[in-house]
Amino acid sequence: MLHRRRKAIRTNAGYLLLACIAACLFTTPVTATTAAPKSIAVVNCTLIDDNAVYNDADVTRIQQARTVMISDELRNQLRDRALYRVADNAPAGKLIAGLASKQDLNACNGCELEIGRKLGVERVGVCWVQKISNLILNINLRVEDVATGKTVFQRSVDIRGNTDLSWRRGVKALVDLLAADSSAAP
């Protein structure tokens, strides 16, 4: 009789252990799901140089190269930090070139939304650099919702010095601000 009780206890304990293991293996943990980041098109940054008439050709060339550099840097940081799914602008290249030949894309009264619709993205980013002097510059970023046209993020950072490093640091500061704004970056 004692032998039967020990066997029954071992059997029940075995079933209980199996039930616990099964529960652990087949129970899906409750975790917060993260939504996929929204898609964005980022048009190339524009330079507004208050002293352009005083620049020689070399200064103009260097500054135009910097606008391309920070445009790429902005896209890379948005992508690398998973703030947005960054679209390739090539499918809208002709549209972008046509619009940019007539006006600055940062002040075109909605043409950026047309670019966003052409690329099928949810958001569009517009960037511009205002150069007050070789010492004082600011980099601006505006992100708009393509469906509504509403601005979901707009910030400016001041930078000191007209160098590649200062421009890159300015872009990083803008992306840091965007990342901290939960209403702008999903």
HELIX and SHEET records of a PDB file:
HELIX    1   1 LEU A    2  PHE A   26  1                                  25    
HELIX    2   2 ALA A   52  TYR A   54  5                                   3    
HELIX    3   3 ALA A   57  ASP A   80  1                                  24    
HELIX    4   4 ALA A   90  ALA A   92  5                                   3    
HELIX    5   5 GLY A   93  LYS A  102  1                                  10    
HELIX    6   6 LEU A  105  ALA A  107  5                                   3    
HELIX    7   7 CYS A  111  LEU A  119  1                                   9    
HELIX    8   8 ASP A  164  ALA A  180  1                                  17    
SHEET    1   A 4 THR A  46  ASP A  49  0                                        
SHEET    2   A 4 ARG A 123  LYS A 131  1                                        
SHEET    3   A 4 SER A  39  VAL A  42  1                                        
SHEET    4   A 4 ARG A  85  VAL A  86  1                                        
SHEET    1   B 4 THR A  46  ASP A  49  0                                        
SHEET    2   B 4 ARG A 123  LYS A 131  1                                        
SHEET    3   B 4 ILE A 136  ASP A 145 -1                                        
SHEET    4   B 4 THR A 151  ARG A 160 -1                                        
END                                                                             
